[in-house]
Amino acid sequence: MFFILLKPSHAVAGADIYKYVDKDGNITFTNRRISNGQKISLASFSRNAGQSLSRSKHSPSKITSNNERDITRRQILEKELATEEKLFTETQTSLTQIKDNENTGILPEKSVQLKNKLFLHQRNIAALRKELSKL
């Protein structure tokens, strides 16, 4: 699974972002339509977004819409963070159970798969926390 986090400077105005969660709980974000994918609405960003807000030529309604966009973005990121933390805990519990019951004949591949998922969840959590700290 790849977790792609869009930086404001890389987002394209009007681009659609899709979120897909597979049967194992892996989350994928992409700009390509995926069957069973959920369209995520993100406002367009520009490299000069921070500078443009300080200029007086922008109307209060534009600033309000930027604030609403930031609030929506924070809500999406917080929801994704909660999901990733839950999946991390579940994966960690499963891995612990396998280690505790090594004599049950569970294949080592399952342990490797769980370790890989655990690593991916850790990376996703770190990336989400980093993005949230920017807001």
N, C-alpha and C positions, 0 to 999 in steps of 0.2 A: 504494500500500500504506500502511496505517496501522498504526503500532506502538503498542499500548496497554499501558501499564505500570500495574499496579494499585498504588495506595498502600494501605498497611494500613488507613487510616481510611476508604477507599472500598470495601473488599471487603465482601461480604455473607456472613454466616454460612451455610454450606451451599451457596453458589453454585458452579456448575460452570463451569470455564474451559476453553475449547477452543482448540487451536493448529492452524492450517492453513498449510501451505506450498504455494504454487502452483507451476506448471511453471517459472516464472522464478526461483524461490527466494525469493520475497517471503513473509514470515511475518506472519500475522494472528492476533491473540489476540482472543477474543470470549467473551461469556457465552451466546451462542446456538449451538445445535448446528449444525455444518456437516458436510455429507457429506465423507468422507475426512479429517475433523478428528480430532485426537488430544486426548483428555480429559486435562487437567493437574490433578493434585490439589494444592490449596493449602489449608492449614488456615485456619479462620476467624480474622479479626482483629477487634479492637475499638479504639476510640480510647484506652481506658485500659489497653491491654495492658501497657505498660511499668510503670505504677503498680501493676497488679494482681499482677505478679510479686513485688514487694517486700513484699507483705502476707503475713503468716504463715498466714493461713487457707487458702492454697493448698497442696495436697499436693505432695510431691516428685515424684509420678508426673505431675502436671500440668506442672511445670517441666521434667521430662524430655521430655514430649511436645512442649513448646514448643521445646526445644533440638533435638529431632529434626526438627521442622517447619522450623526455621531452617537446619539442615544440608541438608535436602531442597531448600529454596528456593534456597540458595546453589548447590547442585549444578545445579539447573535453570537458574539465571541464568548460571552459568559455561559450561554447555553451549551455551546460546543465544549468549553472547558469542563463544565459539570459532567457532560457525557463522557469525555475522555478520562476524567478522574474516576468515574464509576467503572468504566471498562478496564482501566489500569488495576483497580482494586480487585475486580472479578478475576482478571487474568492472573494476578499475583496469588490469589487464593487457590486457584486451580493448580498453579505451579507448586505451591506449598503442599497441597494434597497429594500430588503425584510424588513429590520427594518423600513425604511421610509414608507412602504406600509403595515403595519401590519393589516390594516383593509381589505385587499384584500382576506383574507381567506386562505392564503398560510399555508400549514401544518407546524407545528413546527419541524417535522422531517427534512424538507428541510433545515431549519436554522441550525440544529445540524449537518447535513451532510456537509454543507458549512464550519462550524466552524472546523470540523475535517479535511477537505481538507486544510483549511487555516493553521492549525497547522502542517500538514505534509509538506506543502510547506515551512513553516518557518524552520523546521528541515532540510529539504534538502538544503535550501539556506545556512544555517549555516555550514553544513557539506561540501558543495562545496567550500565555502569561506575558510574554514580551510585547505582543501586539496590544494587550490590554493596558500595559504600563505606559504606552504612548498616548493613550486617550486621556 
